[in-house]
C-alpha cells in the first residue's frame, strides 16, 4: 500500500504481541488489515478489555487528534497484519476536511 510521497508500513504481529502500551505518546494510527486486536486498559489492579477489533477497523487515531497520551494498550489476540499511518500523514489528510469533521 502506498500514498504519494509516503509509503505506509504493514507490520506483522504475532498472537500476544503488544502493539502499543497505555500512556505512551502517540505517533501513528492503525488499520487492522487482518487478524484481531484487543484494546485493554489497566484499572487499579486489573485489566479491563474495552474492545475487540477485526479486519478493516481503524484504531488509535484519537490520541493523534487530541494530542493526549494513549488511554489504553493494544495487543494482538491472533496473528495480525496492521497498517501504520504516521501522525504527519494523518494530520495532512485531516487538514483537507472541515475542522468540524
C-alpha positions as CSV (number, residue, x, y, z in Angstrom):
1,X,0.0,0.0,0.0
2,X,1.4,3.5,-0.8
3,X,0.4,7.1,-0.7
4,X,2.1,9.8,-2.9
5,X,5.3,10.7,-1.2
6,X,4.9,8.2,1.6
7,X,4.8,4.5,2.0
8,X,2.5,3.1,4.6
9,X,4.1,0.3,6.6
10,X,2.5,-3.0,7.0
11,X,3.6,-4.7,10.2
12,X,3.1,-8.3,11.3
13,X,2.2,-9.0,14.9
14,X,2.1,-12.5,16.4
15,X,-0.6,-13.5,18.8
16,X,0.3,-12.0,22.2
17,X,2.5,-9.1,20.8
18,X,1.8,-5.7,22.3
19,X,1.3,-3.1,19.6
20,X,1.5,-0.1,22.0
21,X,1.2,0.5,25.7
22,X,-1.1,2.6,27.7
23,X,0.3,6.1,28.5
24,X,2.8,6.2,25.6
25,X,2.9,9.3,23.4
26,X,1.0,8.7,20.1
27,X,2.7,9.0,16.8
28,X,0.5,6.9,14.5
29,X,-2.9,5.5,13.8
30,X,-3.5,1.9,12.7
31,X,-5.7,0.0,10.3
32,X,-6.2,-3.7,11.1
33,X,-5.8,-5.4,7.7
34,X,-6.2,-9.0,9.1
35,X,-6.4,-10.7,12.4
36,X,-7.8,-9.4,15.7
37,X,-6.6,-6.9,18.3
38,X,-7.8,-6.3,21.8
39,X,-7.8,-2.9,23.4
40,X,-7.2,-3.1,27.1
41,X,-6.9,-0.6,30.0
42,X,-5.4,-1.1,33.4
43,X,-7.8,-0.1,36.1
44,X,-6.5,-0.3,39.7
45,X,-5.0,-3.8,39.8
46,X,-7.0,-5.4,36.9
47,X,-7.1,-5.3,33.2
48,X,-10.3,-4.2,31.5
49,X,-11.0,-5.3,28.0
50,X,-12.5,-2.4,26.2
51,X,-12.9,-3.7,22.6
52,X,-12.0,-6.4,20.2
53,X,-11.1,-5.1,16.7
54,X,-11.3,-7.1,13.5
55,X,-10.2,-6.6,9.9
56,X,-10.8,-3.2,8.4
57,X,-11.0,-1.3,11.6
58,X,-9.1,2.0,12.3
59,X,-7.8,2.4,15.8
60,X,-5.6,4.7,18.0
61,X,-6.5,7.8,16.0
62,X,-8.0,9.8,18.8
63,X,-4.7,10.4,20.6
64,X,-3.3,12.0,17.4
65,X,-6.4,14.2,17.1
66,X,-6.5,15.4,20.6
67,X,-2.8,15.2,21.5
68,X,-3.2,13.1,24.6
69,X,-1.1,10.0,25.5
70,X,-2.6,6.6,24.7
71,X,-5.5,5.9,27.0
72,X,-5.3,2.1,26.6
73,X,-3.0,-0.6,25.2
74,X,-3.4,-2.8,22.1
75,X,-2.5,-6.5,21.9
76,X,-2.7,-8.9,19.0
77,X,-5.0,-11.8,20.0
78,X,-4.2,-13.7,16.9
79,X,-1.6,-13.2,14.2
80,X,-2.4,-9.8,12.6
81,X,-1.3,-7.5,9.8
82,X,-1.6,-3.9,10.7
83,X,-1.0,-0.8,8.5
84,X,0.7,2.0,10.4
85,X,-0.4,5.6,9.4
86,X,2.2,8.1,10.6
87,X,0.9,11.1,12.5
88,X,2.1,13.7,9.9
89,X,0.3,11.8,7.1
90,X,-3.0,11.6,9.1
91,X,-2.7,15.3,10.1
92,X,-2.2,16.3,6.5
93,X,-5.2,14.4,5.4
94,X,-7.4,15.8,8.2
95,X,-6.4,19.4,7.2
96,X,-8.1,18.9,3.9
97,X,-11.5,18.5,5.6
98,X,-13.7,20.9,7.5
99,X,-12.5,21.4,11.1
100,X,-16.0,20.4,12.3
101,X,-15.4,16.9,11.0
